[in-house]
Amino acid sequence: MPSTELLIAFFATTAIFAYIPGPAMLYAAAQTMARGRWSGLTAALGIHLGGYVHVIAAAAGLSVLFHAVPTLYVAVKLAGALYLIWLGVSLFRARAQDDAVMPGIEPKSARRAFFESITVEVLNPKTAIFFMAFLPQFIDASATLPVWLQFLVLGTIVNLMFSSADVTCVVLAGAMVTRLRRSSHAQRLMRRAGGAVLVGLGVHVALQKS
C-alpha cells in the first residue's frame, strides 16, 4: 500500500473535495425537494453505484479514451447534460395529482430516482477525468499491491466519502421538505425548484469547458 504520509494526504484531500458542493450533491438535493427524502437517498445510492463504473474504468485505464478522443468526451458530456435537462423538465410537467402523493413515500418515484441517478453518474465524463487525474497522485508504483488494485481501493474510498456528502445533503434537504410538506403550494414550489436545479445542472454541464 502507499506510505502513511501519502494516505493521510489522500484522506484529507478527498474529504475537502467530497464536501465542497458539487453537481452530485445538488442532484440528490433536487430529487429530495421534488420527490421526498426516500427518493433523495435512493438517488444518492444510484450515484454511488454509478461511480463504481468510473472507478473500474480508471483502474482499467479506459478513462484515458476521453483524453485521446475529445469527440467522445463531448458526446458523452452532451448526452448527460440533455438527460439532466429532460429530468428537470419532466418535474415541471408533472401532473397536479403528484402533489397528493408527496406527503408519503412513493416507491415508484424512489425507484425512478435510483435508476435515473445511475444514468446521470455514468454519463458524467468529468467523474472519469477526476478519477484519472486525482488517483494517480496517490498511487505508489513500488508498493506491494499492483497499480490496478490500488486504483480500485482508493477509488472505492473516494466514492464512499463523496456519497457520505450526498447523504448529508439529502438529510438537510429532507428536513426542509418535512417542514413544508403540509402545504400543497409549498410542495409544488419544491418540485419546481428541484426541476430548476436539474435544468440548471444540465445547462452548466453542457456549457462548461472540457
NORHU-V704505 format. One line per field, one symbol per residue. ss: DSSP state (~ for helix, > for strand, _ for the rest). phi: phi as a letter, one per 30 degrees, with the letter a starting at -180 (. if undefined). psi: psi as a letter, one per 30 degrees, with the letter a starting at -180 (. if undefined). A space follows every 50 residues. Layout:
ss->???
phi->???
psi->???
//
This chain:
ss->___~~~~~~~~~~~~~~~~___~~~~~~~~~~~~~_~~~~~~~~~~~~~~ ~~~~~~~~~~___~~~~~_~~~~~~~~~~~~~~~~~~~~~~~_____~~~ ~~____~~~~~~~~~~~~~~~~__~~~~~~~~~~~~~~________~~~~ ~~~~~~~~~~~~~~~~~~~~~~~~~~~~~~___~~~~~~~~~~~~~~~~~ ~~~~~~~___
phi->.eddddddddddddddddcdebedddddddddddbjdddddddddddddd ddddddddddidddedddbeddddddddddddddddddddddcededddd cdeccceddddddddddddedddcdddddddddddedbccdcddddeddd eddddddedddddddddedddddddddedcddcddddddddddddddddd ddddddcddd
psi->llleeeeeeeeeeeeeeegkkaeeeeeeeeeeeefleeeeeeeeeeeeee ffeeeeeeefgfffeeeeieeeeeeeeeeeeeeeeeeeeeeegklfffff fefakjeeeeeeeeeeeeeeeegjfeeeeeefeeeffgkjfglekleeee eeeeeeeeeeeeeeeeeeeeeeeeeeeeefffkeeeeeeeeeeeeeeeee eeeeeefkl.
//
